[in-house]
Amino acid sequence: MNVTQETITLSGVLGPDRLMAIEQTLTEILDRPRPQVEVRLVDVDSMHLGVVNVLVKHRHVARSRFGDISIVVDANSQAQELLARVGIIGTMRP
């Protein structure tokens, strides 16, 4: 079976107003068999905790479909600090 990895790049302010769009994009990708998604957090100015929840929730969905979501984040960024504080760094990317 051919597995295609999708890449989503998120930047700027990731506030509550962006949650629905992120959720919809991930849901569409995860409807495929064995979904592989790379979420790139590039030049993130701030990130709402709801975005983290969406990523974690969809990672569970991806894994239940024999896929995965990996997170790529800029070093020393606000996004990296938030993900480290909530214990995501080191667990999202196997």
PDB file of N, CA, C and O in Angstrom:
ATOM      1  N   MET A   1       0.835  -1.181   0.000  1.00  0.00           N
ATOM      2  CA  MET A   1       0.000   0.000   0.000  1.00  0.00           C
ATOM      3  C   MET A   1       0.876   1.239   0.000  1.00  0.00           C
ATOM      4  O   MET A   1       1.840   1.329   0.760  1.00  0.00           O
ATOM      5  N   ASN A   2       0.542   2.179  -0.843  1.00  0.00           N
ATOM      6  CA  ASN A   2       1.257   3.441  -0.923  1.00  0.00           C
ATOM      7  C   ASN A   2       0.789   4.377   0.174  1.00  0.00           C
ATOM      8  O   ASN A   2      -0.411   4.604   0.326  1.00  0.00           O
ATOM      9  N   VAL A   3       1.714   4.918   0.933  1.00  0.00           N
ATOM     10  CA  VAL A   3       1.366   5.853   1.993  1.00  0.00           C
ATOM     11  C   VAL A   3       1.917   7.219   1.610  1.00  0.00           C
ATOM     12  O   VAL A   3       3.110   7.364   1.343  1.00  0.00           O
ATOM     13  N   THR A   4       1.054   8.204   1.585  1.00  0.00           N
ATOM     14  CA  THR A   4       1.451   9.564   1.244  1.00  0.00           C
ATOM     15  C   THR A   4       1.410  10.414   2.497  1.00  0.00           C
ATOM     16  O   THR A   4       0.447  10.389   3.263  1.00  0.00           O
ATOM     17  N   GLN A   5       2.486  11.167   2.685  1.00  0.00           N
ATOM     18  CA  GLN A   5       2.515  12.054   3.841  1.00  0.00           C
ATOM     19  C   GLN A   5       2.039  13.431   3.423  1.00  0.00           C
ATOM     20  O   GLN A   5       2.511  13.996   2.436  1.00  0.00           O
ATOM     21  N   GLU A   6       1.104  13.958   4.181  1.00  0.00           N
ATOM     22  CA  GLU A   6       0.605  15.316   3.986  1.00  0.00           C
ATOM     23  C   GLU A   6       1.376  16.238   4.928  1.00  0.00           C
ATOM     24  O   GLU A   6       1.723  15.844   6.042  1.00  0.00           O
ATOM     25  N   THR A   7       1.638  17.444   4.488  1.00  0.00           N
ATOM     26  CA  THR A   7       2.295  18.435   5.334  1.00  0.00           C
ATOM     27  C   THR A   7       1.377  19.638   5.490  1.00  0.00           C
ATOM     28  O   THR A   7       0.851  20.173   4.514  1.00  0.00           O
ATOM     29  N   ILE A   8       1.199  20.047   6.731  1.00  0.00           N
ATOM     30  CA  ILE A   8       0.422  21.241   7.053  1.00  0.00           C
ATOM     31  C   ILE A   8       1.384  22.208   7.736  1.00  0.00           C
ATOM     32  O   ILE A   8       2.057  21.839   8.698  1.00  0.00           O
ATOM     33  N   THR A   9       1.449  23.431   7.249  1.00  0.00           N
ATOM     34  CA  THR A   9       2.302  24.439   7.862  1.00  0.00           C
ATOM     35  C   THR A   9       1.409  25.482   8.520  1.00  0.00           C
ATOM     36  O   THR A   9       0.530  26.064   7.885  1.00  0.00           O
ATOM     37  N   LEU A  10       1.653  25.703   9.798  1.00  0.00           N
ATOM     38  CA  LEU A  10       0.905  26.688  10.579  1.00  0.00           C
ATOM     39  C   LEU A  10       1.878  27.745  11.071  1.00  0.00           C
ATOM     40  O   LEU A  10       2.975  27.424  11.528  1.00  0.00           O
ATOM     41  N   SER A  11       1.471  29.017  10.977  1.00  0.00           N
ATOM     42  CA  SER A  11       2.342  30.092  11.439  1.00  0.00           C
ATOM     43  C   SER A  11       1.498  31.246  11.956  1.00  0.00           C
ATOM     44  O   SER A  11       0.273  31.257  11.828  1.00  0.00           O
ATOM     45  N   GLY A  12       2.179  32.204  12.537  1.00  0.00           N
ATOM     46  CA  GLY A  12       1.499  33.384  13.053  1.00  0.00           C
ATOM     47  C   GLY A  12       0.838  33.126  14.392  1.00  0.00           C
ATOM     48  O   GLY A  12       1.363  32.383  15.222  1.00  0.00           O
ATOM     49  N   VAL A  13      -0.309  33.737  14.599  1.00  0.00           N
ATOM     50  CA  VAL A  13      -1.067  33.578  15.832  1.00  0.00           C
ATOM     51  C   VAL A  13      -2.036  32.417  15.646  1.00  0.00           C
ATOM     52  O   VAL A  13      -2.922  32.468  14.793  1.00  0.00           O
ATOM     53  N   LEU A  14      -1.862  31.369  16.450  1.00  0.00           N
ATOM     54  CA  LEU A  14      -2.746  30.195  16.391  1.00  0.00           C
ATOM     55  C   LEU A  14      -3.724  30.294  17.554  1.00  0.00           C
ATOM     56  O   LEU A  14      -3.583  29.619  18.574  1.00  0.00           O
ATOM     57  N   GLY A  15      -4.711  31.147  17.370  1.00  0.00           N
ATOM     58  CA  GLY A  15      -5.701  31.402  18.410  1.00  0.00           C
ATOM     59  C   GLY A  15      -6.963  30.594  18.204  1.00  0.00           C
ATOM     60  O   GLY A  15      -7.045  29.784  17.280  1.00  0.00           O
ATOM     61  N   PRO A  16      -7.953  30.812  19.064  1.00  0.00           N
ATOM     62  CA  PRO A  16      -9.218  30.069  18.984  1.00  0.00           C
ATOM     63  C   PRO A  16      -9.925  30.230  17.642  1.00  0.00           C
ATOM     64  O   PRO A  16     -10.655  29.337  17.211  1.00  0.00           O
ATOM     65  N   ASP A  17      -9.709  31.363  16.984  1.00  0.00           N
ATOM     66  CA  ASP A  17     -10.347  31.602  15.691  1.00  0.00           C
ATOM     67  C   ASP A  17      -9.814  30.684  14.591  1.00  0.00           C
ATOM     68  O   ASP A  17     -10.449  30.564  13.543  1.00  0.00           O
ATOM     69  N   ARG A  18      -8.679  30.040  14.799  1.00  0.00           N
ATOM     70  CA  ARG A  18      -8.090  29.136  13.797  1.00  0.00           C
ATOM     71  C   ARG A  18      -8.417  27.669  14.079  1.00  0.00           C
ATOM     72  O   ARG A  18      -8.146  26.801  13.250  1.00  0.00           O
ATOM     73  N   LEU A  19      -8.997  27.394  15.243  1.00  0.00           N
ATOM     74  CA  LEU A  19      -9.252  25.999  15.639  1.00  0.00           C
ATOM     75  C   LEU A  19     -10.113  25.240  14.635  1.00  0.00           C
ATOM     76  O   LEU A  19      -9.781  24.115  14.264  1.00  0.00           O
ATOM     77  N   MET A  20     -11.204  25.837  14.196  1.00  0.00           N
ATOM     78  CA  MET A  20     -12.125  25.139  13.305  1.00  0.00           C
ATOM     79  C   MET A  20     -11.452  24.769  11.981  1.00  0.00           C
ATOM     80  O   MET A  20     -11.653  23.666  11.471  1.00  0.00           O
ATOM     81  N   ALA A  21     -10.661  25.678  11.427  1.00  0.00           N
ATOM     82  CA  ALA A  21      -9.972  25.403  10.164  1.00  0.00           C
ATOM     83  C   ALA A  21      -8.936  24.296  10.324  1.00  0.00           C
ATOM     84  O   ALA A  21      -8.819  23.428   9.459  1.00  0.00           O
ATOM     85  N   ILE A  22      -8.184  24.320  11.423  1.00  0.00           N
ATOM     86  CA  ILE A  22      -7.186  23.271  11.680  1.00  0.00           C
ATOM     87  C   ILE A  22      -7.884  21.936  11.857  1.00  0.00           C
ATOM     88  O   ILE A  22      -7.460  20.927  11.294  1.00  0.00           O
ATOM     89  N   GLU A  23      -8.950  21.932  12.636  1.00  0.00           N
ATOM     90  CA  GLU A  23      -9.737  20.713  12.878  1.00  0.00           C
ATOM     91  C   GLU A  23     -10.272  20.144  11.560  1.00  0.00           C
ATOM     92  O   GLU A  23     -10.176  18.939  11.324  1.00  0.00           O
ATOM     93  N   GLN A  24     -10.824  20.985  10.717  1.00  0.00           N
ATOM     94  CA  GLN A  24     -11.399  20.536   9.453  1.00  0.00           C
ATOM     95  C   GLN A  24     -10.326  19.956   8.533  1.00  0.00           C
ATOM     96  O   GLN A  24     -10.536  18.910   7.919  1.00  0.00           O
ATOM     97  N   THR A  25      -9.193  20.622   8.435  1.00  0.00           N
ATOM     98  CA  THR A  25      -8.101  20.134   7.591  1.00  0.00           C
ATOM     99  C   THR A  25      -7.621  18.770   8.054  1.00  0.00           C
ATOM    100  O   THR A  25      -7.455  17.862   7.239  1.00  0.00           O
ATOM    101  N   LEU A  26      -7.395  18.614   9.357  1.00  0.00           N
ATOM    102  CA  LEU A  26      -6.931  17.325   9.876  1.00  0.00           C
ATOM    103  C   LEU A  26      -7.989  16.241   9.694  1.00  0.00           C
ATOM    104  O   LEU A  26      -7.648  15.104   9.368  1.00  0.00           O
ATOM    105  N   THR A  27      -9.238  16.561   9.893  1.00  0.00           N
ATOM    106  CA  THR A  27     -10.312  15.579   9.728  1.00  0.00           C
ATOM    107  C   THR A  27     -10.352  15.058   8.293  1.00  0.00           C
ATOM    108  O   THR A  27     -10.499  13.856   8.072  1.00  0.00           O
ATOM    109  N   GLU A  28     -10.223  15.959   7.322  1.00  0.00           N
ATOM    110  CA  GLU A  28     -10.228  15.548   5.909  1.00  0.00           C
ATOM    111  C   GLU A  28      -9.063  14.615   5.602  1.00  0.00           C
ATOM    112  O   GLU A  28      -9.242  13.607   4.918  1.00  0.00           O
ATOM    113  N   ILE A  29      -7.886  14.937   6.096  1.00  0.00           N
ATOM    114  CA  ILE A  29      -6.709  14.101   5.843  1.00  0.00           C
ATOM    115  C   ILE A  29      -6.851  12.760   6.541  1.00  0.00           C
ATOM    116  O   ILE A  29      -6.502  11.725   5.974  1.00  0.00           O
ATOM    117  N   LEU A  30      -7.360  12.768   7.768  1.00  0.00           N
ATOM    118  CA  LEU A  30      -7.434  11.532   8.550  1.00  0.00           C
ATOM    119  C   LEU A  30      -8.544  10.596   8.100  1.00  0.00           C
ATOM    120  O   LEU A  30      -8.640   9.473   8.596  1.00  0.00           O
ATOM    121  N   ASP A  31      -9.381  11.036   7.172  1.00  0.00           N
ATOM    122  CA  ASP A  31     -10.392  10.141   6.612  1.00  0.00           C
ATOM    123  C   ASP A  31      -9.774   9.102   5.673  1.00  0.00           C
ATOM    124  O   ASP A  31     -10.433   8.128   5.309  1.00  0.00           O
ATOM    125  N   ARG A  32      -8.533   9.301   5.288  1.00  0.00           N
ATOM    126  CA  ARG A  32      -7.840   8.375   4.397  1.00  0.00           C
ATOM    127  C   ARG A  32      -7.255   7.222   5.200  1.00  0.00           C
ATOM    128  O   ARG A  32      -6.996   7.361   6.396  1.00  0.00           O
ATOM    129  N   PRO A  33      -7.045   6.074   4.538  1.00  0.00           N
ATOM    130  CA  PRO A  33      -6.398   4.964   5.244  1.00  0.00           C
ATOM    131  C   PRO A  33      -4.923   5.281   5.531  1.00  0.00           C
ATOM    132  O   PRO A  33      -4.241   5.903   4.717  1.00  0.00           O
ATOM    133  N   ARG A  34      -4.455   4.850   6.682  1.00  0.00           N
ATOM    134  CA  ARG A  34      -3.061   5.012   7.108  1.00  0.00           C
ATOM    135  C   ARG A  34      -2.544   6.444   6.936  1.00  0.00           C
ATOM    136  O   ARG A  34      -1.523   6.662   6.284  1.00  0.00           O
ATOM    137  N   PRO A  35      -3.239   7.404   7.514  1.00  0.00           N
ATOM    138  CA  PRO A  35      -2.854   8.809   7.304  1.00  0.00           C
ATOM    139  C   PRO A  35      -1.520   9.152   7.967  1.00  0.00           C
ATOM    140  O   PRO A  35      -1.283   8.818   9.128  1.00  0.00           O
ATOM    141  N   GLN A  36      -0.669   9.815   7.219  1.00  0.00           N
ATOM    142  CA  GLN A  36       0.601  10.310   7.737  1.00  0.00           C
ATOM    143  C   GLN A  36       0.595  11.823   7.559  1.00  0.00           C
ATOM    144  O   GLN A  36       0.480  12.322   6.439  1.00  0.00           O
ATOM    145  N   VAL A  37       0.717  12.542   8.654  1.00  0.00           N
ATOM    146  CA  VAL A  37       0.636  14.000   8.606  1.00  0.00           C
ATOM    147  C   VAL A  37       1.833  14.584   9.344  1.00  0.00           C
ATOM    148  O   VAL A  37       2.175  14.153  10.445  1.00  0.00           O
ATOM    149  N   GLU A  38       2.453  15.560   8.725  1.00  0.00           N
ATOM    150  CA  GLU A  38       3.494  16.335   9.392  1.00  0.00           C
ATOM    151  C   GLU A  38       2.936  17.742   9.574  1.00  0.00           C
ATOM    152  O   GLU A  38       2.581  18.406   8.600  1.00  0.00           O
ATOM    153  N   VAL A  39       2.861  18.190  10.812  1.00  0.00           N
ATOM    154  CA  VAL A  39       2.405  19.540  11.120  1.00  0.00           C
ATOM    155  C   VAL A  39       3.645  20.365  11.449  1.00  0.00           C
ATOM    156  O   VAL A  39       4.347  20.104  12.426  1.00  0.00           O
ATOM    157  N   ARG A  40       3.892  21.356  10.615  1.00  0.00           N
ATOM    158  CA  ARG A  40       5.052  22.225  10.797  1.00  0.00           C
ATOM    159  C   ARG A  40       4.589  23.532  11.448  1.00  0.00           C
ATOM    160  O   ARG A  40       3.765  24.254  10.887  1.00  0.00           O
ATOM    161  N   LEU A  41       5.118  23.822  12.613  1.00  0.00           N
ATOM    162  CA  LEU A  41       4.821  25.065  13.326  1.00  0.00           C
ATOM    163  C   LEU A  41       5.986  26.020  13.078  1.00  0.00           C
ATOM    164  O   LEU A  41       7.033  25.912  13.716  1.00  0.00           O
ATOM    165  N   VAL A  42       5.799  26.949  12.152  1.00  0.00           N
ATOM    166  CA  VAL A  42       6.878  27.825  11.687  1.00  0.00           C
ATOM    167  C   VAL A  42       6.521  29.272  11.990  1.00  0.00           C
ATOM    168  O   VAL A  42       5.436  29.734  11.638  1.00  0.00           O
ATOM    169  N   ASP A  43       7.419  29.978  12.633  1.00  0.00           N
ATOM    170  CA  ASP A  43       7.198  31.397  12.970  1.00  0.00           C
ATOM    171  C   ASP A  43       5.874  31.601  13.700  1.00  0.00           C
ATOM    172  O   ASP A  43       5.118  32.517  13.376  1.00  0.00           O
ATOM    173  N   VAL A  44       5.596  30.753  14.681  1.00  0.00           N
ATOM    174  CA  VAL A  44       4.378  30.863  15.476  1.00  0.00           C
ATOM    175  C   VAL A  44       4.589  31.948  16.529  1.00  0.00           C
ATOM    176  O   VAL A  44       5.497  31.864  17.356  1.00  0.00           O
ATOM    177  N   ASP A  45       3.733  32.967  16.481  1.00  0.00           N
ATOM    178  CA  ASP A  45       3.829  34.073  17.439  1.00  0.00           C
ATOM    179  C   ASP A  45       3.215  33.697  18.779  1.00  0.00           C
ATOM    180  O   ASP A  45       3.766  34.024  19.830  1.00  0.00           O
ATOM    181  N   SER A  46       2.086  33.017  18.747  1.00  0.00           N
ATOM    182  CA  SER A  46       1.444  32.511  19.959  1.00  0.00           C
ATOM    183  C   SER A  46       0.541  31.347  19.567  1.00  0.00           C
ATOM    184  O   SER A  46       0.083  31.251  18.429  1.00  0.00           O
ATOM    185  N   MET A  47       0.298  30.468  20.530  1.00  0.00           N
ATOM    186  CA  MET A  47      -0.500  29.283  20.249  1.00  0.00           C
ATOM    187  C   MET A  47      -1.437  29.015  21.417  1.00  0.00           C
ATOM    188  O   MET A  47      -1.000  28.868  22.558  1.00  0.00           O
ATOM    189  N   HIS A  48      -2.715  28.953  21.122  1.00  0.00           N
ATOM    190  CA  HIS A  48      -3.756  28.673  22.101  1.00  0.00           C
ATOM    191  C   HIS A  48      -3.677  27.196  22.501  1.00  0.00           C
ATOM    192  O   HIS A  48      -3.365  26.339  21.674  1.00  0.00           O
ATOM    193  N   LEU A  49      -3.955  26.914  23.748  1.00  0.00           N
ATOM    194  CA  LEU A  49      -3.925  25.534  24.225  1.00  0.00           C
ATOM    195  C   LEU A  49      -4.919  24.649  23.466  1.00  0.00           C
ATOM    196  O   LEU A  49      -4.712  23.440  23.363  1.00  0.00           O
ATOM    197  N   GLY A  50      -5.982  25.234  22.941  1.00  0.00           N
ATOM    198  CA  GLY A  50      -6.949  24.480  22.145  1.00  0.00           C
ATOM    199  C   GLY A  50      -6.315  23.859  20.910  1.00  0.00           C
ATOM    200  O   GLY A  50      -6.722  22.778  20.486  1.00  0.00           O
ATOM    201  N   VAL A  51      -5.327  24.524  20.329  1.00  0.00           N
ATOM    202  CA  VAL A  51      -4.618  23.972  19.168  1.00  0.00           C
ATOM    203  C   VAL A  51      -3.863  22.713  19.581  1.00  0.00           C
ATOM    204  O   VAL A  51      -3.854  21.722  18.851  1.00  0.00           O
ATOM    205  N   VAL A  52      -3.239  22.753  20.734  1.00  0.00           N
ATOM    206  CA  VAL A  52      -2.545  21.572  21.252  1.00  0.00           C
ATOM    207  C   VAL A  52      -3.535  20.430  21.435  1.00  0.00           C
ATOM    208  O   VAL A  52      -3.245  19.291  21.066  1.00  0.00           O
ATOM    209  N   ASN A  53      -4.700  20.725  22.001  1.00  0.00           N
ATOM    210  CA  ASN A  53      -5.718  19.688  22.194  1.00  0.00           C
ATOM    211  C   ASN A  53      -6.155  19.067  20.873  1.00  0.00           C
ATOM    212  O   ASN A  53      -6.339  17.853  20.788  1.00  0.00           O
ATOM    213  N   VAL A  54      -6.322  19.897  19.842  1.00  0.00           N
ATOM    214  CA  VAL A  54      -6.717  19.397  18.520  1.00  0.00           C
ATOM    215  C   VAL A  54      -5.635  18.468  17.970  1.00  0.00           C
ATOM    216  O   VAL A  54      -5.947  17.412  17.420  1.00  0.00           O
ATOM    217  N   LEU A  55      -4.380  18.851  18.113  1.00  0.00           N
ATOM    218  CA  LEU A  55      -3.286  18.019  17.615  1.00  0.00           C
ATOM    219  C   LEU A  55      -3.241  16.672  18.334  1.00  0.00           C
ATOM    220  O   LEU A  55      -3.078  15.630  17.699  1.00  0.00           O
ATOM    221  N   VAL A  56      -3.383  16.696  19.642  1.00  0.00           N
ATOM    222  CA  VAL A  56      -3.350  15.453  20.423  1.00  0.00           C
ATOM    223  C   VAL A  56      -4.535  14.560  20.051  1.00  0.00           C
ATOM    224  O   VAL A  56      -4.372  13.358  19.839  1.00  0.00           O
ATOM    225  N   LYS A  57      -5.718  15.150  19.973  1.00  0.00           N
ATOM    226  CA  LYS A  57      -6.924  14.379  19.622  1.00  0.00           C
ATOM    227  C   LYS A  57      -6.762  13.714  18.259  1.00  0.00           C
ATOM    228  O   LYS A  57      -7.066  12.532  18.096  1.00  0.00           O
ATOM    229  N   HIS A  58      -6.282  14.483  17.284  1.00  0.00           N
ATOM    230  CA  HIS A  58      -6.149  13.928  15.942  1.00  0.00           C
ATOM    231  C   HIS A  58      -5.000  12.928  15.838  1.00  0.00           C
ATOM    232  O   HIS A  58      -5.021  12.051  14.975  1.00  0.00           O
ATOM    233  N   ARG A  59      -4.022  13.049  16.688  1.00  0.00           N
ATOM    234  CA  ARG A  59      -2.962  12.037  16.691  1.00  0.00           C
ATOM    235  C   ARG A  59      -3.543  10.687  17.102  1.00  0.00           C
ATOM    236  O   ARG A  59      -3.186   9.659  16.527  1.00  0.00           O
ATOM    237  N   HIS A  60      -4.429  10.684  18.086  1.00  0.00           N
ATOM    238  CA  HIS A  60      -5.075   9.437  18.504  1.00  0.00           C
ATOM    239  C   HIS A  60      -5.912   8.853  17.369  1.00  0.00           C
ATOM    240  O   HIS A  60      -5.922   7.641  17.156  1.00  0.00           O
ATOM    241  N   VAL A  61      -6.611   9.719  16.645  1.00  0.00           N
ATOM    242  CA  VAL A  61      -7.408   9.262  15.501  1.00  0.00           C
ATOM    243  C   VAL A  61      -6.500   8.663  14.436  1.00  0.00           C
ATOM    244  O   VAL A  61      -6.786   7.587  13.909  1.00  0.00           O
ATOM    245  N   ALA A  62      -5.407   9.351  14.115  1.00  0.00           N
ATOM    246  CA  ALA A  62      -4.469   8.855  13.096  1.00  0.00           C
ATOM    247  C   ALA A  62      -3.917   7.492  13.483  1.00  0.00           C
ATOM    248  O   ALA A  62      -3.848   6.587  12.651  1.00  0.00           O
ATOM    249  N   ARG A  63      -3.529   7.345  14.729  1.00  0.00           N
ATOM    250  CA  ARG A  63      -2.970   6.067  15.171  1.00  0.00           C
ATOM    251  C   ARG A  63      -4.003   4.949  15.157  1.00  0.00           C
ATOM    252  O   ARG A  63      -3.661   3.792  14.916  1.00  0.00           O
ATOM    253  N   SER A  64      -5.269   5.285  15.414  1.00  0.00           N
ATOM    254  CA  SER A  64      -6.310   4.253  15.359  1.00  0.00           C
ATOM    255  C   SER A  64      -6.534   3.779  13.926  1.00  0.00           C
ATOM    256  O   SER A  64      -7.118   2.719  13.703  1.00  0.00           O
ATOM    257  N   ARG A  65      -6.072   4.561  12.963  1.00  0.00           N
ATOM    258  CA  ARG A  65      -6.180   4.206  11.541  1.00  0.00           C
ATOM    259  C   ARG A  65      -4.825   3.795  10.981  1.00  0.00           C
ATOM    260  O   ARG A  65      -4.609   3.841   9.770  1.00  0.00           O
ATOM    261  N   PHE A  66      -3.918   3.396  11.857  1.00  0.00           N
ATOM    262  CA  PHE A  66      -2.580   2.917  11.499  1.00  0.00           C
ATOM    263  C   PHE A  66      -1.735   3.984  10.814  1.00  0.00           C
ATOM    264  O   PHE A  66      -0.925   3.676   9.940  1.00  0.00           O
ATOM    265  N   GLY A  67      -1.926   5.232  11.211  1.00  0.00           N
ATOM    266  CA  GLY A  67      -1.141   6.349  10.721  1.00  0.00           C
ATOM    267  C   GLY A  67      -0.510   7.086  11.882  1.00  0.00           C
ATOM    268  O   GLY A  67      -0.366   6.536  12.974  1.00  0.00           O
ATOM    269  N   ASP A  68      -0.134   8.332  11.645  1.00  0.00           N
ATOM    270  CA  ASP A  68       0.454   9.131  12.722  1.00  0.00           C
ATOM    271  C   ASP A  68       0.493  10.600  12.329  1.00  0.00           C
ATOM    272  O   ASP A  68       0.376  10.951  11.155  1.00  0.00           O
ATOM    273  N   ILE A  69       0.657  11.437  13.324  1.00  0.00           N
ATOM    274  CA  ILE A  69       0.897  12.863  13.134  1.00  0.00           C
ATOM    275  C   ILE A  69       2.211  13.181  13.827  1.00  0.00           C
ATOM    276  O   ILE A  69       2.405  12.846  14.996  1.00  0.00           O
ATOM    277  N   SER A  70       3.110  13.829  13.102  1.00  0.00           N
ATOM    278  CA  SER A  70       4.349  14.292  13.712  1.00  0.00           C
ATOM    279  C   SER A  70       4.334  15.815  13.718  1.00  0.00           C
ATOM    280  O   SER A  70       3.728  16.457  12.859  1.00  0.00           O
ATOM    281  N   ILE A  71       5.016  16.370  14.706  1.00  0.00           N
ATOM    282  CA  ILE A  71       5.070  17.823  14.865  1.00  0.00           C
ATOM    283  C   ILE A  71       6.517  18.269  14.646  1.00  0.00           C
ATOM    284  O   ILE A  71       7.443  17.722  15.245  1.00  0.00           O
ATOM    285  N   VAL A  72       6.697  19.257  13.789  1.00  0.00           N
ATOM    286  CA  VAL A  72       8.002  19.867  13.584  1.00  0.00           C
ATOM    287  C   VAL A  72       7.866  21.311  14.034  1.00  0.00           C
ATOM    288  O   VAL A  72       7.010  22.047  13.542  1.00  0.00           O
ATOM    289  N   VAL A  73       8.707  21.709  14.964  1.00  0.00           N
ATOM    290  CA  VAL A  73       8.572  23.036  15.565  1.00  0.00           C
ATOM    291  C   VAL A  73       9.919  23.744  15.582  1.00  0.00           C
ATOM    292  O   VAL A  73      10.958  23.116  15.785  1.00  0.00           O
ATOM    293  N   ASP A  74       9.894  25.065  15.367  1.00  0.00           N
ATOM    294  CA  ASP A  74      11.115  25.864  15.439  1.00  0.00           C
ATOM    295  C   ASP A  74      11.713  25.770  16.842  1.00  0.00           C
ATOM    296  O   ASP A  74      10.997  25.866  17.839  1.00  0.00           O
ATOM    297  N   ALA A  75      13.023  25.583  16.908  1.00  0.00           N
ATOM    298  CA  ALA A  75      13.703  25.559  18.200  1.00  0.00           C
ATOM    299  C   ALA A  75      13.574  26.910  18.886  1.00  0.00           C
ATOM    300  O   ALA A  75      13.588  27.953  18.232  1.00  0.00           O
ATOM    301  N   ASN A  76      13.451  26.883  20.186  1.00  0.00           N
ATOM    302  CA  ASN A  76      13.371  28.088  21.015  1.00  0.00           C
ATOM    303  C   ASN A  76      12.210  29.008  20.647  1.00  0.00           C
ATOM    304  O   ASN A  76      12.290  30.222  20.832  1.00  0.00           O
ATOM    305  N   SER A  77      11.140  28.430  20.130  1.00  0.00           N
ATOM    306  CA  SER A  77       9.975  29.238  19.776  1.00  0.00           C
ATOM    307  C   SER A  77       8.924  29.162  20.878  1.00  0.00           C
ATOM    308  O   SER A  77       9.009  28.329  21.780  1.00  0.00           O
ATOM    309  N   GLN A  78       7.934  30.044  20.790  1.00  0.00           N
ATOM    310  CA  GLN A  78       6.844  30.034  21.755  1.00  0.00           C
ATOM    311  C   GLN A  78       6.097  28.707  21.671  1.00  0.00           C
ATOM    312  O   GLN A  78       5.681  28.153  22.689  1.00  0.00           O
ATOM    313  N   ALA A  79       5.931  28.202  20.448  1.00  0.00           N
ATOM    314  CA  ALA A  79       5.230  26.921  20.276  1.00  0.00           C
ATOM    315  C   ALA A  79       5.999  25.790  20.952  1.00  0.00           C
ATOM    316  O   ALA A  79       5.396  24.936  21.603  1.00  0.00           O
ATOM    317  N   GLN A  80       7.313  25.774  20.805  1.00  0.00           N
ATOM    318  CA  GLN A  80       8.118  24.733  21.449  1.00  0.00           C
ATOM    319  C   GLN A  80       8.008  24.828  22.964  1.00  0.00           C
ATOM    320  O   GLN A  80       7.905  23.806  23.644  1.00  0.00           O
ATOM    321  N   GLU A  81       8.028  26.036  23.494  1.00  0.00           N
ATOM    322  CA  GLU A  81       7.916  26.218  24.940  1.00  0.00           C
ATOM    323  C   GLU A  81       6.575  25.710  25.459  1.00  0.00           C
ATOM    324  O   GLU A  81       6.522  25.041  26.490  1.00  0.00           O
ATOM    325  N   LEU A  82       5.488  26.026  24.748  1.00  0.00           N
ATOM    326  CA  LEU A  82       4.170  25.567  25.165  1.00  0.00           C
ATOM    327  C   LEU A  82       4.075  24.046  25.089  1.00  0.00           C
ATOM    328  O   LEU A  82       3.580  23.409  26.018  1.00  0.00           O
ATOM    329  N   LEU A  83       4.543  23.463  23.994  1.00  0.00           N
ATOM    330  CA  LEU A  83       4.490  22.007  23.851  1.00  0.00           C
ATOM    331  C   LEU A  83       5.336  21.313  24.924  1.00  0.00           C
ATOM    332  O   LEU A  83       4.969  20.240  25.404  1.00  0.00           O
ATOM    333  N   ALA A  84       6.452  21.915  25.297  1.00  0.00           N
ATOM    334  CA  ALA A  84       7.282  21.344  26.357  1.00  0.00           C
ATOM    335  C   ALA A  84       6.581  21.447  27.709  1.00  0.00           C
ATOM    336  O   ALA A  84       6.626  20.513  28.510  1.00  0.00           O
ATOM    337  N   ARG A  85       5.930  22.592  27.962  1.00  0.00           N
ATOM    338  CA  ARG A  85       5.225  22.776  29.238  1.00  0.00           C
ATOM    339  C   ARG A  85       4.106  21.775  29.447  1.00  0.00           C
ATOM    340  O   ARG A  85       3.877  21.317  30.566  1.00  0.00           O
ATOM    341  N   VAL A  86       3.406  21.432  28.370  1.00  0.00           N
ATOM    342  CA  VAL A  86       2.292  20.488  28.515  1.00  0.00           C
ATOM    343  C   VAL A  86       2.727  19.043  28.286  1.00  0.00           C
ATOM    344  O   VAL A  86       1.898  18.133  28.305  1.00  0.00           O
ATOM    345  N   GLY A  87       4.024  18.829  28.072  1.00  0.00           N
ATOM    346  CA  GLY A  87       4.550  17.473  27.974  1.00  0.00           C
ATOM    347  C   GLY A  87       4.397  16.809  26.615  1.00  0.00           C
ATOM    348  O   GLY A  87       4.427  15.582  26.522  1.00  0.00           O
ATOM    349  N   ILE A  88       4.234  17.600  25.560  1.00  0.00           N
ATOM    350  CA  ILE A  88       4.059  17.047  24.220  1.00  0.00           C
ATOM    351  C   ILE A  88       5.398  16.813  23.533  1.00  0.00           C
ATOM    352  O   ILE A  88       5.570  15.802  22.852  1.00  0.00           O
ATOM    353  N   ILE A  89       6.330  17.713  23.694  1.00  0.00           N
ATOM    354  CA  ILE A  89       7.637  17.559  23.056  1.00  0.00           C
ATOM    355  C   ILE A  89       8.230  16.227  23.505  1.00  0.00           C
ATOM    356  O   ILE A  89       8.269  15.916  24.696  1.00  0.00           O
ATOM    357  N   GLY A  90       8.682  15.459  22.543  1.00  0.00           N
ATOM    358  CA  GLY A  90       9.249  14.158  22.838  1.00  0.00           C
ATOM    359  C   GLY A  90       8.235  13.036  22.768  1.00  0.00           C
ATOM    360  O   GLY A  90       8.614  11.865  22.779  1.00  0.00           O
ATOM    361  N   THR A  91       6.933  13.370  22.696  1.00  0.00           N
ATOM    362  CA  THR A  91       5.943  12.320  22.612  1.00  0.00           C
ATOM    363  C   THR A  91       5.154  12.362  21.309  1.00  0.00           C
ATOM    364  O   THR A  91       4.559  11.355  20.926  1.00  0.00           O
ATOM    365  N   MET A  92       5.135  13.501  20.615  1.00  0.00           N
ATOM    366  CA  MET A  92       4.359  13.598  19.390  1.00  0.00           C
ATOM    367  C   MET A  92       5.074  12.952  18.215  1.00  0.00           C
ATOM    368  O   MET A  92       4.418  12.428  17.315  1.00  0.00           O
ATOM    369  N   ARG A  93       6.378  12.974  18.200  1.00  0.00           N
ATOM    370  CA  ARG A  93       7.130  12.398  17.090  1.00  0.00           C
ATOM    371  C   ARG A  93       7.880  11.184  17.602  1.00  0.00           C
ATOM    372  O   ARG A  93       8.792  11.319  18.418  1.00  0.00           O
ATOM    373  N   PRO A  94       7.505   9.980  17.129  1.00  0.00           N
ATOM    374  CA  PRO A  94       8.168   8.769  17.646  1.00  0.00           C
ATOM    375  C   PRO A  94       9.624   8.696  17.266  1.00  0.00           C
ATOM    376  O   PRO A  94      10.309   7.739  17.628  1.00  0.00           O
TER     377      PRO A  94
END
